[in-house]
Each structure stands twice: as structure tokens, then as C-alpha cells.
Amino acid sequence: MRFAFSPAAVWTIIDSARHWRIARDAGDPVQPNLYRRLERFGAGLLAPVFDSVMTLFEAGFQRRFRAGGLLDIGLSRDEHHLLALLEGADAGAIERLDPSLASTMRIALSSARIMLLSVIGEVIGVPSAPASTPLFFPATATPRVALSNAVHIYFKQ
């Protein structure tokens, strides 16, 4: 199943990737830095998830992840690639990974999707988010219509 990310999810992922790159380049502890950044939005539990996916991205493709700048509005090629992997839109990319890491990357990507859904459920105060309020949703879903009784999601700042 493919997933299409909401704008909030996209920028959470991109912001995390960019801060991951900065922490790695500076030699700082990645997960604590990501946790502090994500916890402002109530999503600190995603720190190890992003660290795993990013580390596997570099190891699997045997190259450095090229992140955009913190203030860049546009996405780098690798950021687009990361989103496509998380959405399941580029299934062939897994086959281009180092073969010894392909199954590990599949598991990491599945775990990332599960954790994204789990964290958004906790943020809005329900054990698992109903289909109408996920952080990302199936790309095949029918177009969304604004509802008066919709659940509004606000992240801590």
C-alpha cells in the first residue's frame, strides 16, 4: 500500500532529515538531538525511527545523504527519494540497496510508517488514530472533505 503524506508529516520528516545530517556532520549524538527537536511537537519517540532510516539510507546506497539547508523551501533529490521510500512509491529503490541491507531497510520503513501513525494517535489523545485523522493516509483514499466535527491537530511549540 502506498501512502501520501500530509504537509505536516512531510515537513516533520524533512526537518528531521536535515537535523540528522547536521548532528552527524558535527559529531553530535544524533538521537538526543532529534528527540529534543521532535519533542517540541510531541513526537520525540520518532527520533530512533528517523535515525535508523537515515543510517540505513546511507549504508544501503553507500553514499552520504544530501539534505537541503534548514531554511530551504525546496527539497533535495535525496529528500524526495526519502519521502518516496517512506510512501512506498519507489519499491524498486530497495532493490538498488546493498543486498545485505535490503530486508533491514524494508523493516525500518514499515516501522517508520507504523510509528508515524502511532505518534499522531498519541498527539491527538487516542490509542490509535482513526482513519480520518492519520499523519499520512492511503494515496488511493477518496478526496477529503472538510467536516464540522473534524479532529483538529495542534502540535506543542
Secondary structure by P-SEA (a helix, b strand, c coil): cbbbbcaaaaaaaaaaaaaaaaaaaaccccaaaaaaaaaaaccccaaaaaaaaaaaaaaaacccccccccccccccaaaaaaaaaaaccccccccccccccaaaaaaaaaaaaaaaaaaaaaaacccccccccccccccccccccccccbbbbbbcc
